[in-house]
Amino acid sequence: MNIGQEAVPQETEPAPFVVGIMRMEVEGRDSERFNDVVARAVTELESAFAHEPRLRTRSLSFAGPHLTPGAGNYAPLDFLEIGLAEKLERDLPFLLIVTEVDLSSSSLAYTLALPSPLTNIAIISTRRLDPVFWGDAPDPQRTAKRLTTLMLHSFGHLVALHHERDTANVMYPLEGVEDLDRMGRLTTPQLARIARVLPHEANERSTRD
């Protein structure tokens, strides 16, 4: 550099906010199918996150948690306790835990997902997303699409998005698996809100664990 020539500061990319996607297989009855569906869904989720360059995904796995089912279902709190430790150890602002077993619910026969905005962790079940569960033909693509939508919906809760009445919106208050087939759209105001609140939700809530 010549004397007297001022250095031009280089622009740096903003630090990414990582969304960990942790596979937590409990019973291991069909690992290949489970892993394939999650991998497909993560790829689709990355495409959905393309609108926000600060968002990144990181695929993780947690082998063999020893959990005891109650009435055939597993308590989401058990997964949340494991997730809290993993989230802290890996220094993740957001964590989506995906399991293949049913999750219990205090008011319903089952629950598809349980987002915890206080901890920035969501527990998600693939158990009923597969058409095979309902006696239909296998459809890995449809199952992965449902999982992607469910992950987006859960992440929306973690960044304080509100429910929407539009059945095509990703934040529609879903009541059954079929709702996921229609959901998926994010509006411009929703995208703007994510961009605005992302630093606060990621950094502020990570200290509450």
N, C-alpha and C positions, 0 to 999 in steps of 0.2 A: 504494500500500500504506500502510495506517495505521501510525503510529509504534507500536512495541511489538508489532506483529503479525509472527509468525515466518513466514519463507518455507517453503513446503512443497516439499521436493525432488521433482522429477519423475522418474518411473521412465524409464530409457532402455533401448531394446532392445539385446540383446547383439549385438556385432559379428558379421556373417555370415562364414561360412567358404565361400569361393567354389570351386566345382568347375568349372574351365574345360573346355568341350567343343570341341576344335579339329578342324575338318574339314581333313584333309590329303590332297587328291586328287592322285594321282601320274600316272595314265595318261589320265584325263579322257575315257573312252569313253562314259559315260552320266551326265554331270554332273547332269542334271535328276533322274533317279531316285535317285542317291546323295544329293543335297542334300535331297530330299523325305523319304527314309527317316531320315536323321539328324535332320531337323527334327521328325518325328513322334516319334522316340525321345526326344529332349530334352524334349518336352512330357510324355511318359509318365514320364520320369525325375523331372521336377519334381513330378509327382503323388506318386511314390514317396517323395520327400524331404519330403513334407508333414508327416510325423511328427516331423521335426526342424527347427524354425523357424530354426535358425542356418545351415542349409545352403542355398546358392543355386547356381544354374547360370549360366554365362556362355558364350554361343555365340561361337566364334572361327573364323577360317579362316586357313590358311597356303597361299598359292598356289604351285603348281608346284615342289615340291622335286625337284631333279635327282638321282635315285637310279638305281643300276644293279642289275637283278635278277640273282640267281644261281640257275640252274636253274629259272627262271620265278617264283621267290619273292624277296621283299625282306627284308633283314636288319632285325629289330626295333631293333638297336642304332643304325642310321642314323636312325630316327625318334626314338629316345631322345635322341640328341645334339642334334637340332633342338629337341626338346621342352624340354630343360634350359635352353637359351638363352631360349626363349619364356617359360617359367615364371618365370625370374628377371626378365626384362624387364617382364612384366606383373604381377609380384608375386602369384602365385597359390599358394595352399597345396596345391591338387590340380589335376592336369591329365590329362584323358582324350583321347588322340589317336585319331581315327577315320579310317581310310583304306580305300580300296576295293580294294586289292591284297592278294594272299596274303602272309603272313608266314612266313619260313623257321623251321625248328626243327631243333635238333641231333639230336633223337631221334625226331621224328615227321615224317610227310610234310608237315604244315602245322600251324600253330597259330592258334587263333581270337583269342587275346589274350595279351599279356605284361605283367602288372602288375609294377612295380618299387617295392616298399615303401620302399626306401632313398631314392628320389628323389620319391616320391609322384606318379609318372607311370605311366600304363598305355597301352599301344599296342593298339588294337583293330581287327580287320579285318572288314569287311562282306562280303567276297568270297563266302564260302560260306553266308551267312545267307539269301540270296535263293533261294527254291525253284527259280527259273529255272536256277540253277547246276546243280541236280540233275536237270534235265529236266522239271520240273513247271511248272504255270501260274504266272504272276506273282501275288504276294500281298504287296503293300506293307505291309499291316497286320501280317501274320505276320512279315515281315522286320523291321519296326520293333520288334515285341514282343521278338523274339530279340535285337536290338541293345540294347534297354533292359535286358533281363535280363543280357546280357553286360557292360554298363557297370556295373550294380549289383554283379555278381559281382566285377568288377575293383576297383571302389571298396571293396568289402568287404575285399579283400586289403590295400588301402592303409591301412585303419583297423584292421588286425590281427584281422579276424574269422577264425575257424577253419572248416575244411571240416565239413560236416554229412552224415550218412548218408541223411537224408530226401531223396528224389529231387525233392520239391516245393520244397525250400529253395533260396534263391538262392545259397547257398554249397555246394551239392552239387558234388563234384569232377567236373565235366563232362568227358566224353571225346569227344563228338560233337555236331553241331548239333542233333540231335533231343532231346538232354537239355535244351536251352534251352526247348523247348515245354512241359516239365513244371515247370521251375524258376520261382521268383518270390517265394516266401513268405519273410518275415523273422519270426522268433519274438520274443516280448516280451523275453527275455533278450538277444537280439542287438541289438534296438533300444536297450535300456538300456546295453549295452556301447558302442554307437556314441556315445550321448549322453555317456557317461563319458570315453571316450578321445579324442573329437574335438578338444578344445583341445590336448592333448598331441601328437597325431599331426599336426595341422595346423601348429602353431607350432614344435614341436621339430624336426620333420624338414625344415621349410622352410629351416633353417640348415645342413643337411648338403649342400645342392646345391653 
